[in-house]
C-alpha cells in the first residue's frame, strides 16, 4: 500500500494486491471470492450521501445494497433491496425452501448455498445409535435434499455433520459477510463480524434466484461493554442480561451492535453465543466488530487468509468513531453476575444467586431432573472445556451428577476434538450421555422417558429457548437457560438452590468443598480434529440429476400455487381463533414429532395453532365452529371452513409469531383458507413470512381494539382496491346481534409486497415476472 501511495513500483505491486484480494469465501467453494472492494465502494457511496459516521451494522448492510446511489435509506422506515453473499438452510426448513425453488423453474442457485442436516435426529439412546436411527427413518427426506442440492448447485452437509450455526461459524461466516439462513438463530455468525439474518424459505428462494432481497432498514441498538469477564460469568450471561432488559420484543426491527473495550475479553465463540440468542429479543441480527479474537479463530479454523484480508479492510469492519445508535445499553462485565432465565420465556432473568429463593416463592420445582449442555448457542470447544473443568472437580471428590446429564457437540469437528482432548471422557464419567451432533432436545427432538406428560418438573439447559413444551412437549416442564458451566454445576448439585460462587458440596469422603470457576483454553492447543468427512460437493453440472417426490409420499409434497386475489374486499370472514397471550411459532406450528412433515404442507397443516390458547374457553386446540356451533380442534375447523368456501381470520396478541423462522406457520393458515392475521404486533420474521404467502398481517391502529373483537363476530377488510403503502385499512366488525363498528388497521406493506398479495404469493409474483421477461 505504501508503494502504491508513493507511486514507486506501481506496476509490480498492483498485481500482488489483486492476487491477495482473491480469497475464497470458503475452502469448499474455491472459486467464490470475498469482495471487500465492492463492500468498500458501496460504503463510500452511502457515507457521502448520508454525510455522517456509520455504525458497523450500517456499513455491512448498506455495503450490500443493490443500488447504493439511489436506495432510499431511513432507519426503521424504508425497505432496502440487498444482495446477500450466501444462503444456508437447515434440513427442516430446507425441504420447503427447495420445494419452492423447484416450483420457481430456475435451473441453479445464483449464490453459494448450503443445506445442513441437523433437525431430524431425535435424542434417545446416544450419538451413534440415534444417528443411525435417524438415517433410516428420514432416508426419503435426506435423499430428496441430497439430490435437490446436487441438481441445483447446493452444498449438502450430511446428517451427523453438526448444527447449522456451528458449521457456518467454522466454515462460512467471516467479517463483513451478509448471509441469510432459514433458521432464526442464523445471527450466530455475528460472532465473526458478519450480518447473518434468519428468514423464511421464501426469502431464501429470492436470494437463490438472484433477486434483490428486501429488508426494512434496521434501527441499531448499541450495547456498550466495559470491564472484563471473569470467574463464573460467561458470554451467555451478557445476552441473558440483555434479554432481561429488552424483553422478547425489545429488539424487533433492530440490529444489536456490541462495542466498547469489554468486547476484547470475549472469545469469538462467546461472541457467537451472544449473537445467537439475540433472536430471543426479536432482533433482526446481532454483530461484534472485527478484532484479534476473531482473527485467532479464523486462523485456528484454517482461514488465516481471510483474516489477513480482513486486516487490510479493517476500517470497514468496525464502527466509525462518533456513530449514533438509536438506543444504547451499557453493561459492565466486571460487575455482571451469572444468570439463569426462565421458566417458559427466555427474558425472565434472574441472577443464579437468587433463583433458589425465587423458585421457592413461585412454587417451581427445585429438584433438577435433567441438565442439558450443547445446542447451537453453546456447543463450542470452549463451552465443552468449561463444563469438563467443572465436572473434573466433582470427580476428584468422588461425585457425579445427581441429575440426568446430556451433552450435544456442535459439530463433527467439535465432537472429534473433545474426544481427542479428553473432555468427552470426563463428561461421560460424571454421568453424561454424549448425543449426536444435532439440535436434539433444544428443538423438541427428545424421546424423554424419565417423566410422564403433565408431571411438574425442572430442567436446566444451555439452550436459547424455553417456551412451554418446547424441549419435551410437556407443558409442566419448567425449563431454564443458562451457561454450560452453570448447567454442569447445578446438575452435580441436583437443585436450583445451589450457587457455585458461594455454596459448598460434600465429597464422597464427607468433606465440604467449593467448585472453582473454570479457566480453560478457548481453542485447542493442537489443530482441530475434523473428524469424519460429511460434506457433499454439488457437481459442476447437475442438470442430469433426478429429484424424486412420490405422489403418495407422506413426508414430501410438491407445491401447488396459491390462488390470486380476486380484486374484492374480504367480506364476512369468520374468526378461526382469538388467541390469548403469547403465541410463538411453536404455538402456531409445533416442532417435535411434527418435524417429519416439514416437506408435506397438507400433513403438517394438521398442527395449525394447536398450541395457541383460545380466549373463548381458555383451552388449547379447542375452538367453536361458527357454522355448526360445535367445539373441535383448530385444524379440523379450518379445514371445514375451507371445504365450505368460507374465508377466515386469526386475532392475536403482542409479538405474534415470536421465535423460530419456520414459514410453515405462514404456509399452513394460507393452505387451509386463512386470509388475514390481525394482532397488536408481529415478530419480524413471521410478519414477512405471512406477506410472502399472500396473507394480510395487520395490526390494530389502537391496540385496545383487540378487546372489541369477539370470537363469534364476522370481519370485513375494506379498502383493498386502494391498497397502498402507509394507507390504513378499515375493518368492519359485525356482531351476532346485528350491530357493527369500524376500526382502523395498520400494515407495513410496500409496493412490491402489495404485488405479492395480489398475485397470491411472492413465488407467484416471481413466476409472473419471469414469464413477462421471457
GUMIMAR-289327 format. One record per residue (C-alpha): residue number from 1; residue in three letters; x, y, z negated. Coordinates in steps of 0.05 Angstrom, whole numbers. Each point is the difference from the previous one (the first is absolute). Layout:
! GUMIMAR-289327
NUM|Ala|X|Y|Z $
...
END
This chain:
! GUMIMAR-289327
1|Unk|0|0|0 $
2|Unk|58|48|-16 $
3|Unk|30|-15|68 $
4|Unk|-66|16|34 $
5|Unk|-8|65|-39 $
6|Unk|70|24|18 $
7|Unk|-5|-22|72 $
8|Unk|61|-45|-5 $
9|Unk|0|-68|35 $
10|Unk|-74|8|15 $
11|Unk|1|-49|57 $
12|Unk|30|-56|-43 $
13|Unk|-40|10|-64 $
14|Unk|-70|9|28 $
15|Unk|-5|-72|27 $
16|Unk|24|-26|-68 $
17|Unk|-56|37|-35 $
18|Unk|-51|-25|50 $
19|Unk|24|-71|-12 $
20|Unk|-4|10|-76 $
21|Unk|-70|26|6 $
22|Unk|-23|-65|34 $
23|Unk|-17|-39|-62 $
24|Unk|-53|-54|2 $
25|Unk|-61|8|-46 $
26|Unk|9|-72|-20 $
27|Unk|48|-56|19 $
28|Unk|-62|-39|21 $
29|Unk|-11|52|55 $
30|Unk|70|18|26 $
31|Unk|-28|41|58 $
32|Unk|-47|44|-41 $
33|Unk|39|60|-25 $
34|Unk|-7|51|-56 $
35|Unk|-14|67|32 $
36|Unk|22|53|-51 $
37|Unk|13|48|58 $
38|Unk|-74|2|17 $
39|Unk|-18|7|-74 $
40|Unk|48|58|-6 $
41|Unk|-27|34|63 $
42|Unk|-72|-5|-24 $
43|Unk|17|25|-69 $
44|Unk|36|61|29 $
45|Unk|-60|16|44 $
46|Unk|-48|-4|-58 $
47|Unk|45|38|-48 $
48|Unk|5|57|49 $
49|Unk|-76|1|8 $
50|Unk|-16|-2|-75 $
51|Unk|59|43|-20 $
52|Unk|8|-30|-69 $
53|Unk|39|-54|-36 $
54|Unk|-28|-71|10 $
55|Unk|-11|-56|-50 $
56|Unk|31|-67|17 $
57|Unk|-70|-28|14 $
58|Unk|-13|56|50 $
59|Unk|67|-11|35 $
60|Unk|-13|-73|14 $
61|Unk|-75|7|15 $
62|Unk|8|61|45 $
63|Unk|63|-31|29 $
64|Unk|-46|-54|30 $
65|Unk|-51|47|30 $
66|Unk|-23|-16|71 $
67|Unk|2|74|18 $
68|Unk|39|40|-53 $
69|Unk|-4|64|40 $
70|Unk|-76|3|4 $
71|Unk|-26|-43|-56 $
72|Unk|-42|39|-49 $
73|Unk|29|-10|-70 $
74|Unk|-36|17|-65 $
75|Unk|11|-44|-60 $
76|Unk|-64|-34|-23 $
77|Unk|-42|23|60 $
78|Unk|24|-14|71 $
79|Unk|8|-68|32 $
80|Unk|69|-17|25 $
81|Unk|16|-43|61 $
82|Unk|60|-41|-17 $
83|Unk|48|-50|32 $
84|Unk|21|-51|-53 $
85|Unk|63|-41|12 $
86|Unk|-28|-68|-16 $
87|Unk|-58|-43|-27 $
88|Unk|-1|-56|-52 $
89|Unk|-59|-46|-15 $
90|Unk|-12|-52|-54 $
91|Unk|-34|-64|21 $
92|Unk|-68|13|-32 $
93|Unk|-8|67|37 $
94|Unk|41|-20|61 $
95|Unk|-54|-48|22 $
96|Unk|-51|55|12 $
97|Unk|53|49|25 $
98|Unk|24|-49|52 $
99|Unk|-72|-19|19 $
100|Unk|-13|74|12 $
101|Unk|65|7|40 $
102|Unk|-20|-60|43 $
103|Unk|-68|33|11 $
104|Unk|36|63|24 $
105|Unk|26|-38|61 $
106|Unk|71|28|-6 $
107|Unk|57|-47|19 $
108|Unk|52|18|-53 $
109|Unk|11|43|-61 $
110|Unk|30|68|13 $
111|Unk|41|5|-64 $
112|Unk|40|-51|-42 $
113|Unk|-51|-39|-40 $
114|Unk|2|-59|-49 $
115|Unk|-47|-50|-33 $
116|Unk|15|-25|-71 $
117|Unk|-32|-64|-28 $
118|Unk|-7|15|-75 $
119|Unk|-74|4|-19 $
120|Unk|-26|-70|14 $
121|Unk|44|-40|-48 $
122|Unk|-38|-20|-63 $
123|Unk|38|-7|-66 $
124|Unk|-15|-68|-28 $
125|Unk|58|-45|-20 $
126|Unk|65|34|21 $
127|Unk|36|30|60 $
128|Unk|16|-59|46 $
129|Unk|-65|-39|-11 $
130|Unk|-43|63|7 $
131|Unk|36|20|64 $
132|Unk|-9|-69|31 $
133|Unk|-74|0|-18 $
134|Unk|-10|70|29 $
135|Unk|33|-20|66 $
136|Unk|-48|-59|6 $
137|Unk|-63|38|-20 $
138|Unk|16|62|42 $
139|Unk|31|-34|61 $
140|Unk|-53|27|47 $
141|Unk|11|72|-23 $
142|Unk|76|-4|-1 $
143|Unk|-1|-29|70 $
144|Unk|-45|57|24 $
145|Unk|45|53|-30 $
146|Unk|63|-33|25 $
147|Unk|-25|-8|72 $
148|Unk|-33|69|1 $
149|Unk|66|30|-25 $
150|Unk|38|-37|55 $
151|Unk|-49|22|54 $
152|Unk|-3|74|-19 $
153|Unk|72|11|-22 $
154|Unk|-9|-1|-76 $
155|Unk|52|-29|-47 $
156|Unk|-27|-56|-45 $
157|Unk|23|-13|-71 $
158|Unk|-21|-71|-18 $
159|Unk|-35|-20|-65 $
160|Unk|51|-3|-55 $
161|Unk|40|60|27 $
162|Unk|-24|45|-56 $
163|Unk|-46|58|-14 $
164|Unk|-7|50|57 $
165|Unk|24|61|-39 $
166|Unk|63|-34|-27 $
167|Unk|16|-25|71 $
168|Unk|-10|71|27 $
169|Unk|46|30|-54 $
170|Unk|54|-52|16 $
171|Unk|-5|5|76 $
172|Unk|-42|56|29 $
173|Unk|-7|61|-43 $
174|Unk|53|54|5 $
175|Unk|6|74|-17 $
176|Unk|-45|41|45 $
177|Unk|-40|-57|30 $
178|Unk|-74|6|10 $
179|Unk|-31|-69|-8 $
180|Unk|-73|-19|-5 $
181|Unk|-22|-65|-31 $
182|Unk|-66|-36|-7 $
183|Unk|7|-4|-75 $
184|Unk|-12|54|-51 $
185|Unk|67|-11|-33 $
186|Unk|39|17|63 $
187|Unk|26|63|-37 $
188|Unk|50|-47|-33 $
189|Unk|47|20|57 $
190|Unk|3|70|-29 $
191|Unk|53|-28|-46 $
192|Unk|46|3|60 $
193|Unk|-20|71|19 $
194|Unk|-52|-19|52 $
195|Unk|-71|24|11 $
196|Unk|-36|-67|-3 $
197|Unk|-76|3|1 $
198|Unk|-53|-53|-11 $
199|Unk|-55|-3|52 $
200|Unk|-55|-44|27 $
201|Unk|11|-46|60 $
202|Unk|-34|47|49 $
203|Unk|51|54|-17 $
204|Unk|55|-51|12 $
205|Unk|-30|-17|68 $
206|Unk|4|74|19 $
207|Unk|74|2|-14 $
208|Unk|13|-68|32 $
209|Unk|-38|25|61 $
210|Unk|45|61|6 $
211|Unk|-56|49|-19 $
212|Unk|16|59|-46 $
213|Unk|-22|-18|-70 $
214|Unk|-44|50|-38 $
215|Unk|11|19|-73 $
216|Unk|-28|58|-38 $
217|Unk|59|46|-16 $
218|Unk|18|-21|-70 $
219|Unk|9|46|-59 $
220|Unk|65|-12|-38 $
221|Unk|1|-12|-75 $
222|Unk|70|8|-29 $
223|Unk|22|-43|-59 $
224|Unk|63|30|-29 $
225|Unk|41|-51|-38 $
226|Unk|50|24|-52 $
227|Unk|41|-38|-51 $
228|Unk|21|-73|9 $
229|Unk|-32|-68|-7 $
230|Unk|28|-43|-56 $
231|Unk|-17|-56|-47 $
232|Unk|-67|-35|10 $
233|Unk|-26|56|44 $
234|Unk|-2|-21|73 $
235|Unk|-20|29|68 $
236|Unk|-68|-33|-9 $
237|Unk|-13|46|-59 $
238|Unk|7|61|45 $
239|Unk|-59|-19|43 $
240|Unk|-40|-27|-59 $
241|Unk|8|69|-31 $
242|Unk|-17|36|65 $
243|Unk|-62|-44|8 $
244|Unk|-23|20|-69 $
245|Unk|9|74|19 $
246|Unk|-31|0|70 $
247|Unk|-51|-58|-8 $
248|Unk|-20|-47|56 $
249|Unk|-22|57|46 $
250|Unk|47|56|-19 $
251|Unk|47|-12|58 $
252|Unk|-53|-5|54 $
253|Unk|19|37|62 $
254|Unk|71|13|-25 $
255|Unk|70|-27|5 $
256|Unk|36|-8|-67 $
257|Unk|71|26|8 $
258|Unk|49|-15|-56 $
259|Unk|59|46|-9 $
260|Unk|46|29|-52 $
261|Unk|63|-23|-36 $
262|Unk|-34|-60|-32 $
263|Unk|-7|-34|67 $
264|Unk|72|-23|0 $
265|Unk|-10|-42|-62 $
266|Unk|-49|-45|37 $
267|Unk|22|-59|44 $
268|Unk|-25|-5|72 $
269|Unk|-46|-58|-17 $
270|Unk|-23|39|-61 $
271|Unk|-19|57|45 $
272|Unk|-38|-49|44 $
273|Unk|-39|-24|-61 $
274|Unk|-21|71|-15 $
275|Unk|-21|13|72 $
276|Unk|-36|-67|5 $
277|Unk|-47|14|-57 $
278|Unk|-14|70|24 $
279|Unk|-56|-35|38 $
280|Unk|-36|-6|-67 $
281|Unk|-8|76|-5 $
282|Unk|-28|5|70 $
283|Unk|62|33|30 $
284|Unk|11|-2|75 $
285|Unk|70|-24|-16 $
286|Unk|59|16|-46 $
287|Unk|73|15|15 $
288|Unk|68|12|-30 $
289|Unk|57|41|31 $
290|Unk|59|-36|31 $
291|Unk|56|-10|-51 $
292|Unk|59|-45|-19 $
293|Unk|-46|-53|-31 $
294|Unk|-34|-10|68 $
295|Unk|68|0|35 $
296|Unk|24|-54|-48 $
297|Unk|-62|-43|14 $
298|Unk|6|9|75 $
299|Unk|72|-24|-3 $
300|Unk|-17|-60|-43 $
301|Unk|-56|-21|48 $
302|Unk|47|3|61 $
303|Unk|-20|69|25 $
304|Unk|61|42|-14 $
305|Unk|-4|28|71 $
306|Unk|-69|29|-16 $
307|Unk|28|31|-64 $
308|Unk|58|31|39 $
309|Unk|-48|30|50 $
310|Unk|-47|25|-55 $
311|Unk|61|35|-32 $
312|Unk|9|40|65 $
313|Unk|-73|22|0 $
314|Unk|-9|6|-75 $
315|Unk|-24|72|2 $
316|Unk|-63|-26|33 $
317|Unk|-9|-56|-51 $
318|Unk|-6|44|-62 $
319|Unk|-47|58|-15 $
320|Unk|20|72|17 $
321|Unk|20|44|-58 $
322|Unk|-58|44|-19 $
323|Unk|-54|-44|31 $
324|Unk|-69|6|-31 $
325|Unk|-44|-56|-26 $
326|Unk|-76|2|-8 $
327|Unk|7|-26|-71 $
328|Unk|61|-15|-43 $
329|Unk|5|-51|-56 $
330|Unk|63|-4|-43 $
331|Unk|23|-63|-36 $
332|Unk|61|-3|-45 $
333|Unk|26|-71|9 $
334|Unk|40|5|-64 $
335|Unk|-64|9|-39 $
336|Unk|-44|-49|39 $
337|Unk|-21|-61|-39 $
338|Unk|-17|-70|26 $
339|Unk|-73|-2|23 $
340|Unk|-54|-52|11 $
341|Unk|-63|18|39 $
342|Unk|-69|-31|-2 $
343|Unk|-44|-38|-6 $
344|Unk|-44|2|63 $
345|Unk|31|62|30 $
346|Unk|73|18|14 $
347|Unk|-5|71|-26 $
348|Unk|-18|-15|-72 $
349|Unk|69|14|-27 $
350|Unk|27|-18|-69 $
351|Unk|70|0|-30 $
352|Unk|19|-72|-16 $
353|Unk|8|22|-72 $
354|Unk|-75|17|-4 $
355|Unk|-32|-56|39 $
356|Unk|-9|-48|-58 $
357|Unk|-38|50|-42 $
358|Unk|-42|23|60 $
359|Unk|-17|-72|18 $
360|Unk|-22|-14|-72 $
361|Unk|-44|61|0 $
362|Unk|-31|-16|68 $
363|Unk|-10|-74|-13 $
364|Unk|48|-22|55 $
365|Unk|30|-69|-12 $
366|Unk|69|6|-32 $
367|Unk|26|-69|18 $
368|Unk|33|-1|69 $
369|Unk|-21|-61|39 $
370|Unk|46|11|60 $
371|Unk|58|47|18 $
372|Unk|14|8|74 $
373|Unk|60|34|31 $
374|Unk|13|14|74 $
375|Unk|-47|27|53 $
376|Unk|16|52|53 $
377|Unk|9|52|-54 $
378|Unk|53|-34|-44 $
379|Unk|35|-60|31 $
380|Unk|69|27|16 $
381|Unk|67|-29|-22 $
382|Unk|4|53|-54 $
383|Unk|-71|-16|-25 $
384|Unk|16|-74|-5 $
385|Unk|67|15|-34 $
386|Unk|-31|44|-53 $
387|Unk|-53|-53|-15 $
388|Unk|54|-54|-3 $
389|Unk|41|42|-48 $
390|Unk|-59|3|-48 $
391|Unk|-14|-74|8 $
392|Unk|73|-18|-13 $
393|Unk|-2|34|-68 $
394|Unk|-62|-39|-20 $
395|Unk|33|-66|21 $
396|Unk|62|17|-40 $
397|Unk|-45|1|-62 $
398|Unk|-36|-64|19 $
399|Unk|-64|33|25 $
400|Unk|-42|-9|62 $
401|Unk|-61|38|25 $
402|Unk|-63|-8|-43 $
403|Unk|-41|20|61 $
404|Unk|-1|-35|67 $
405|Unk|51|35|45 $
406|Unk|6|4|76 $
407|Unk|53|30|45 $
408|Unk|-12|23|72 $
409|Unk|64|16|40 $
410|Unk|-11|56|50 $
411|Unk|34|-33|58 $
412|Unk|38|-62|22 $
413|Unk|63|42|-8 $
414|Unk|-18|17|-72 $
415|Unk|-19|-72|-16 $
416|Unk|65|-28|28 $
417|Unk|42|52|-35 $
418|Unk|-32|-7|-69 $
419|Unk|8|-76|7 $
420|Unk|74|9|17 $
421|Unk|13|50|-56 $
422|Unk|-36|-40|-54 $
423|Unk|-59|47|-13 $
424|Unk|-52|-51|23 $
425|Unk|29|-53|-45 $
426|Unk|-5|46|-61 $
427|Unk|-71|19|16 $
428|Unk|-19|-74|8 $
429|Unk|33|-18|-66 $
430|Unk|-39|53|-38 $
431|Unk|-64|-33|26 $
432|Unk|-12|32|67 $
433|Unk|-25|-30|65 $
434|Unk|31|28|64 $
435|Unk|-54|10|52 $
436|Unk|5|6|75 $
437|Unk|27|64|32 $
438|Unk|-69|29|10 $
439|Unk|-53|45|-30 $
440|Unk|-34|-55|-40 $
441|Unk|-37|20|-64 $
442|Unk|10|74|14 $
443|Unk|-55|-4|54 $
444|Unk|-42|-55|-30 $
445|Unk|37|-58|32 $
446|Unk|4|-37|-66 $
447|Unk|-31|-68|-15 $
448|Unk|-3|15|-74 $
449|Unk|-17|-59|-45 $
450|Unk|13|23|-72 $
451|Unk|-67|36|-9 $
452|Unk|-71|-5|23 $
453|Unk|-35|56|38 $
454|Unk|-32|48|-49 $
455|Unk|50|-14|-55 $
456|Unk|28|63|-30 $
457|Unk|76|2|3 $
458|Unk|61|44|12 $
459|Unk|56|-5|51 $
460|Unk|59|47|12 $
461|Unk|31|8|68 $
462|Unk|52|41|37 $
463|Unk|-51|8|57 $
464|Unk|-33|65|23 $
465|Unk|-75|-12|-4 $
466|Unk|-42|-26|-56 $
467|Unk|-71|10|24 $
468|Unk|-54|-44|-30 $
469|Unk|9|-72|24 $
470|Unk|56|17|48 $
471|Unk|52|-50|-24 $
472|Unk|-42|-61|-17 $
473|Unk|-73|17|18 $
474|Unk|-17|1|-74 $
475|Unk|-35|66|-19 $
476|Unk|20|-11|-73 $
477|Unk|75|-2|13 $
478|Unk|31|62|-30 $
479|Unk|60|13|46 $
480|Unk|55|49|-18 $
481|Unk|56|24|44 $
482|Unk|70|17|-25 $
483|Unk|73|-13|18 $
484|Unk|28|-70|10 $
485|Unk|44|5|-62 $
486|Unk|-58|21|-44 $
487|Unk|-43|-57|29 $
488|Unk|56|-48|-19 $
489|Unk|8|27|-70 $
490|Unk|-75|-1|-12 $
491|Unk|-5|-71|28 $
492|Unk|53|-23|-49 $
493|Unk|-37|33|-58 $
494|Unk|-68|-22|26 $
495|Unk|-37|62|-23 $
496|Unk|-15|72|19 $
497|Unk|19|19|-71 $
498|Unk|75|-6|16 $
499|Unk|43|60|15 $
500|Unk|70|-23|22 $
501|Unk|29|68|-17 $
502|Unk|-15|-7|-75 $
503|Unk|-27|-69|-17 $
504|Unk|37|-64|-18 $
505|Unk|-9|-72|22 $
506|Unk|15|-61|-43 $
507|Unk|49|-49|30 $
508|Unk|-2|-76|-5 $
509|Unk|47|5|-60 $
510|Unk|-49|44|-38 $
511|Unk|42|63|8 $
512|Unk|-29|64|27 $
513|Unk|31|34|61 $
514|Unk|-16|57|46 $
515|Unk|2|-3|76 $
516|Unk|51|47|31 $
517|Unk|-20|42|60 $
518|Unk|23|-34|64 $
519|Unk|60|29|36 $
520|Unk|16|-36|66 $
521|Unk|26|14|70 $
522|Unk|-51|30|48 $
523|Unk|31|-40|57 $
524|Unk|39|-67|1 $
525|Unk|75|3|-7 $
526|Unk|6|-48|59 $
527|Unk|-38|10|65 $
528|Unk|-73|-19|0 $
529|Unk|-13|-73|17 $
530|Unk|-48|3|60 $
531|Unk|-29|-69|-15 $
532|Unk|-38|-35|55 $
533|Unk|-9|32|68 $
534|Unk|-75|15|4 $
535|Unk|-4|52|56 $
536|Unk|-28|-14|70 $
537|Unk|24|48|54 $
538|Unk|-51|18|53 $
539|Unk|22|-23|70 $
540|Unk|21|52|51 $
541|Unk|-59|-19|42 $
542|Unk|-60|-28|-36 $
543|Unk|-49|7|57 $
544|Unk|-5|-75|9 $
545|Unk|-13|-14|-73 $
546|Unk|-69|-28|-15 $
547|Unk|-40|24|-61 $
548|Unk|-57|-46|-19 $
549|Unk|-62|19|-40 $
550|Unk|-49|-57|-2 $
551|Unk|-73|21|8 $
552|Unk|-18|-48|-56 $
553|Unk|54|24|-48 $
554|Unk|-22|19|-70 $
555|Unk|62|43|-11 $
556|Unk|10|38|64 $
557|Unk|-50|36|44 $
558|Unk|10|44|61 $
559|Unk|-31|68|-7 $
560|Unk|-61|27|36 $
561|Unk|-5|76|11 $
562|Unk|-45|37|-48 $
563|Unk|-61|36|29 $
564|Unk|6|72|24 $
565|Unk|-37|57|-34 $
566|Unk|-68|7|34 $
567|Unk|2|76|-1 $
568|Unk|-54|6|-53 $
569|Unk|-2|19|-74 $
570|Unk|2|-58|-49 $
571|Unk|-71|-2|-26 $
572|Unk|-33|-38|-57 $
573|Unk|60|-40|-21 $
574|Unk|-9|-46|-60 $
575|Unk|50|1|-57 $
576|Unk|36|-67|-5 $
577|Unk|29|18|-68 $
578|Unk|12|61|-43 $
579|Unk|66|-16|-34 $
580|Unk|12|17|-73 $
581|Unk|70|21|-20 $
582|Unk|67|-26|28 $
583|Unk|-4|-33|68 $
584|Unk|67|-22|27 $
585|Unk|14|-39|63 $
586|Unk|2|-61|-46 $
587|Unk|-73|14|-17 $
588|Unk|-18|12|74 $
589|Unk|39|-59|29 $
590|Unk|28|-47|-52 $
591|Unk|67|-34|10 $
592|Unk|20|-66|-35 $
593|Unk|-37|-58|33 $
594|Unk|-28|47|54 $
595|Unk|69|12|29 $
596|Unk|-8|-62|43 $
597|Unk|-54|36|40 $
598|Unk|39|64|15 $
599|Unk|2|-19|74 $
600|Unk|-74|-17|5 $
601|Unk|-44|61|-5 $
602|Unk|-67|-35|-7 $
603|Unk|23|-49|-54 $
604|Unk|36|52|-42 $
605|Unk|-61|45|4 $
606|Unk|-32|-48|-50 $
607|Unk|40|36|-54 $
608|Unk|-26|70|16 $
609|Unk|-6|41|-64 $
610|Unk|-9|-61|-44 $
611|Unk|42|33|-54 $
612|Unk|-35|68|0 $
613|Unk|-47|16|-58 $
614|Unk|-71|16|23 $
615|Unk|-25|61|-39 $
616|Unk|-72|-25|4 $
617|Unk|12|-61|-44 $
618|Unk|72|5|-25 $
619|Unk|18|-65|35 $
620|Unk|51|-21|53 $
621|Unk|-23|-33|64 $
622|Unk|-74|11|-14 $
623|Unk|-39|51|40 $
624|Unk|-73|12|17 $
625|Unk|-21|-17|71 $
626|Unk|-43|60|17 $
627|Unk|-39|-41|52 $
628|Unk|-17|-59|-45 $
629|Unk|9|32|-69 $
630|Unk|40|-61|-22 $
631|Unk|69|5|-32 $
632|Unk|57|-38|33 $
633|Unk|74|1|18 $
634|Unk|26|62|35 $
635|Unk|26|-35|63 $
636|Unk|-66|-39|8 $
637|Unk|-41|64|-6 $
638|Unk|45|36|51 $
639|Unk|-7|-59|49 $
640|Unk|-76|3|-9 $
641|Unk|-2|74|16 $
642|Unk|44|-12|61 $
643|Unk|-45|-56|24 $
644|Unk|-60|46|-7 $
645|Unk|35|56|38 $
646|Unk|2|46|-61 $
647|Unk|59|47|-11 $
648|Unk|26|9|-70 $
649|Unk|45|43|-44 $
650|Unk|42|-7|-62 $
651|Unk|3|52|-56 $
652|Unk|65|3|-40 $
653|Unk|33|36|-57 $
654|Unk|69|32|-7 $
655|Unk|62|-25|39 $
656|Unk|-40|-52|38 $
657|Unk|45|-51|34 $
658|Unk|58|9|-48 $
659|Unk|55|-53|4 $
660|Unk|20|-44|58 $
661|Unk|6|22|72 $
662|Unk|-45|-59|22 $
663|Unk|-42|24|58 $
664|Unk|-47|-59|-11 $
665|Unk|-34|45|-50 $
666|Unk|-19|43|59 $
667|Unk|-9|-54|53 $
668|Unk|-49|-40|-42 $
669|Unk|-53|54|-12 $
670|Unk|5|20|74 $
671|Unk|-8|-73|22 $
672|Unk|-62|-9|-44 $
673|Unk|-36|62|24 $
674|Unk|24|55|-47 $
675|Unk|5|70|29 $
676|Unk|15|49|-57 $
677|Unk|39|0|-65 $
678|Unk|-17|60|-44 $
679|Unk|43|12|-62 $
680|Unk|27|53|-47 $
681|Unk|70|-12|28 $
682|Unk|40|-51|40 $
683|Unk|69|-31|-5 $
684|Unk|41|22|60 $
685|Unk|13|-67|35 $
686|Unk|-71|-24|-8 $
687|Unk|-30|64|28 $
688|Unk|43|-7|62 $
689|Unk|-17|-73|7 $
690|Unk|-74|16|0 $
691|Unk|9|52|54 $
692|Unk|40|-48|42 $
693|Unk|-57|-50|1 $
694|Unk|-54|50|19 $
695|Unk|-30|11|-69 $
696|Unk|-16|68|-30 $
697|Unk|37|12|-66 $
698|Unk|-35|61|-30 $
699|Unk|6|36|-67 $
700|Unk|-51|38|-41 $
701|Unk|9|75|9 $
702|Unk|-24|2|-72 $
703|Unk|24|-62|-38 $
704|Unk|-61|6|-45 $
705|Unk|-43|-20|60 $
706|Unk|23|-71|-13 $
707|Unk|-54|-1|-53 $
708|Unk|-55|21|49 $
709|Unk|5|-64|41 $
710|Unk|-33|-63|-27 $
711|Unk|9|-71|27 $
712|Unk|-73|-1|24 $
713|Unk|5|63|41 $
714|Unk|9|6|76 $
715|Unk|52|46|30 $
716|Unk|6|37|66 $
717|Unk|64|33|24 $
718|Unk|-19|61|42 $
719|Unk|44|41|46 $
720|Unk|42|-54|35 $
721|Unk|-14|30|68 $
722|Unk|38|61|-23 $
723|Unk|52|-40|-39 $
724|Unk|63|44|-4 $
725|Unk|62|7|-43 $
726|Unk|-13|38|-64 $
727|Unk|-75|3|12 $
728|Unk|-41|-33|-57 $
729|Unk|-55|-49|15 $
730|Unk|-69|-1|-31 $
731|Unk|-28|-60|-37 $
732|Unk|-75|-5|-9 $
733|Unk|-19|-43|-60 $
734|Unk|-69|-33|5 $
735|Unk|-26|-25|-67 $
736|Unk|-51|-56|-5 $
737|Unk|-54|49|-25 $
738|Unk|4|37|67 $
739|Unk|40|60|-25 $
740|Unk|63|23|35 $
741|Unk|61|41|-16 $
742|Unk|60|21|41 $
743|Unk|73|0|-22 $
744|Unk|63|19|37 $
745|Unk|57|-49|15 $
746|Unk|72|17|17 $
747|Unk|48|-38|45 $
748|Unk|73|3|22 $
749|Unk|-9|-21|72 $
750|Unk|42|35|54 $
751|Unk|-18|0|74 $
752|Unk|34|-65|18 $
753|Unk|-31|-35|-61 $
754|Unk|-69|23|21 $
755|Unk|15|-34|66 $
756|Unk|15|-64|-38 $
757|Unk|-69|3|-32 $
758|Unk|-34|15|67 $
759|Unk|37|-57|35 $
760|Unk|-17|-49|-56 $
761|Unk|72|-7|-25 $
762|Unk|70|26|11 $
763|Unk|16|-63|39 $
764|Unk|-60|11|46 $
765|Unk|25|71|12 $
766|Unk|70|-24|16 $
767|Unk|-27|-48|52 $
768|Unk|-44|55|30 $
769|Unk|62|44|9 $
770|Unk|39|-58|30 $
771|Unk|-55|-12|51 $
772|Unk|-1|74|18 $
773|Unk|75|4|8 $
774|Unk|3|-63|43 $
END
